[in-house]
Amino acid sequence: MNMMFHKRSEDGYYSRIKGIDQKTLVYGAKTLLAEFRLVKGAVVPNHSHPHEQTGYLISGHMVFLVGGRRYEALPGDSWCIPVDVEHGAEVIEDTVVVEVFSPAREDYLPDKKY
């Protein structure tokens, strides 16, 4: 068994979308845990992927559009977006989110950064 443990660090964040910094925290054969820091006004474009996406909003305020429905997310709120369902988001105020992806997103693995 390979065990992965991550200590809190300010290193390792990168941006794929303007105003959104992402850091993969830990991952295994079936799941990946990532932290996102999103800046007020940033937009996550509508997209879909073959990963179940479960999240928890730590701080801030976002509005999600999932499968054509609108969801307001505030601190303490959580979600689970099914595989292949189109979704996106608007960042209403600076926000911190943690999300689990299953299966693990290969494009989020530390050696796959671009």
C-alpha positions as CSV (number, residue, x, y, z in Angstrom):
1,M,0.0,0.0,0.0
2,N,1.3,3.4,-1.0
3,M,0.2,6.1,1.5
4,M,0.4,9.8,0.6
5,F,0.4,12.6,3.3
6,H,0.4,16.3,2.5
7,K,1.6,19.0,4.9
8,R,0.1,22.5,4.5
9,S,2.2,24.6,2.2
10,E,1.8,27.8,0.1
11,D,3.8,26.1,-2.7
12,G,2.5,24.1,-5.6
13,Y,-0.5,26.3,-6.8
14,Y,-0.9,26.9,-10.5
15,S,-3.5,28.5,-12.7
16,R,-5.3,27.0,-15.7
17,I,-8.0,29.7,-15.7
18,K,-7.4,33.4,-14.9
19,G,-8.4,34.0,-11.3
20,I,-8.4,30.4,-10.2
21,D,-5.4,28.7,-8.6
22,Q,-5.4,25.0,-8.1
23,K,-3.2,22.7,-6.0
24,T,-3.4,18.9,-6.0
25,L,-3.1,17.9,-2.3
26,V,-3.1,14.1,-2.4
27,Y,-4.2,11.3,-4.8
28,G,-4.5,7.6,-4.9
29,A,-5.5,5.0,-7.4
30,K,-9.2,6.0,-7.3
31,T,-9.4,9.5,-6.0
32,L,-7.7,12.9,-6.1
33,L,-8.1,15.8,-3.6
34,A,-7.5,19.3,-4.8
35,E,-7.8,22.8,-3.3
36,F,-8.9,25.8,-5.4
37,R,-8.5,29.5,-4.6
38,L,-10.8,31.5,-6.7
39,V,-10.8,35.3,-7.0
40,K,-14.0,37.4,-7.0
41,G,-15.2,37.8,-10.6
42,A,-13.5,34.6,-12.0
43,V,-15.6,32.3,-14.1
44,V,-15.3,28.5,-14.4
45,P,-16.6,27.9,-18.0
46,N,-19.2,25.2,-18.6
47,H,-17.6,21.9,-19.1
48,S,-18.0,18.2,-18.3
49,H,-15.6,15.3,-17.6
50,P,-15.7,11.6,-16.8
51,H,-15.0,12.2,-13.1
52,E,-17.5,12.4,-10.2
53,Q,-16.7,15.7,-8.4
54,T,-17.5,16.2,-4.7
55,G,-16.7,19.5,-3.1
56,Y,-16.9,21.6,0.0
57,L,-16.8,25.4,0.2
58,I,-14.5,26.5,3.0
59,S,-14.9,30.3,2.6
60,G,-16.4,32.7,0.1
61,H,-19.4,32.6,-2.2
62,M,-20.0,31.0,-5.6
63,V,-22.9,30.3,-7.9
64,F,-22.8,26.9,-9.7
65,L,-24.7,26.1,-12.9
66,V,-25.1,22.3,-13.0
67,G,-27.1,20.5,-15.5
68,G,-29.0,23.7,-16.3
69,R,-29.8,24.4,-12.6
70,R,-28.4,27.2,-10.5
71,Y,-27.0,26.6,-7.0
72,E,-25.7,29.2,-4.6
73,A,-22.8,28.0,-2.4
74,L,-21.7,29.5,0.9
75,P,-19.3,28.4,3.6
76,G,-20.1,24.9,4.8
77,D,-22.1,24.0,1.6
78,S,-21.1,20.9,-0.3
79,W,-22.0,19.2,-3.6
80,C,-21.5,16.1,-5.8
81,I,-21.6,16.6,-9.5
82,P,-22.2,13.3,-11.4
83,V,-20.0,12.0,-14.2
84,D,-20.4,13.8,-17.6
85,V,-22.8,16.5,-16.3
86,E,-22.2,19.9,-17.7
87,H,-21.3,22.5,-15.0
88,G,-19.6,25.8,-14.5
89,A,-19.5,28.5,-11.8
90,E,-19.3,32.2,-11.1
91,V,-17.1,33.4,-8.2
92,I,-19.1,36.1,-6.2
93,E,-16.3,36.8,-3.7
94,D,-12.9,35.4,-3.0
95,T,-13.4,31.7,-2.3
96,V,-11.6,28.6,-1.1
97,V,-12.9,25.1,-2.1
98,V,-11.7,21.6,-1.7
99,E,-12.8,18.9,-4.1
100,V,-12.4,15.2,-4.6
101,F,-12.4,13.7,-8.1
102,S,-13.1,10.0,-8.8
103,P,-11.5,8.4,-10.7
104,A,-8.3,10.5,-10.0
105,R,-7.9,13.2,-12.7
106,E,-4.7,12.4,-14.5
107,D,-4.5,16.0,-15.8
108,Y,-4.3,17.2,-12.2
109,L,-1.4,15.0,-11.2
110,P,1.7,17.0,-10.2
111,D,3.8,15.8,-13.1
112,K,1.0,16.8,-15.6
113,K,0.9,20.5,-15.0
114,Y,0.9,22.8,-18.0
